[in-house]
Amino acid sequence: MENSGKHCYRCAHFTAYYVKGDKRFNRIKLGRCCAKREIVGLHDACEEYKPKKPRRKIPFSTHAYLDHLLCEITALREVIEEQSNEAEQSEEM
């Protein structure tokens, strides 16, 4: 088998089919090949194979970004509280 690593599910021309399950959509073992314009199986192979482009990875996760924002907000809150405490102490004198 000459196209052993060139399965359709790895091809950029392949669009998988899904069926509705109880709680989510489930992927089936068929899909559409846009190059051949026909229904193909996941493990089929052809001459039109074009590898999918890898997805770009996000440098920071959402959790880490939100944690960073919370640290900045906390620091700003501390500065504002210090200023209000100094203002109250200067009024008392």
Secondary structure, DSSP 4 states (H G I P E B T S, - for coil): -TTTT--GGGBTTEEEEEEE-SSSEEEEEEEEETTTTEEEETT---TT--BPPPPPPPSS-HHHHHHHHHHHHHHHHHHHHHHHHHHHHHHH-
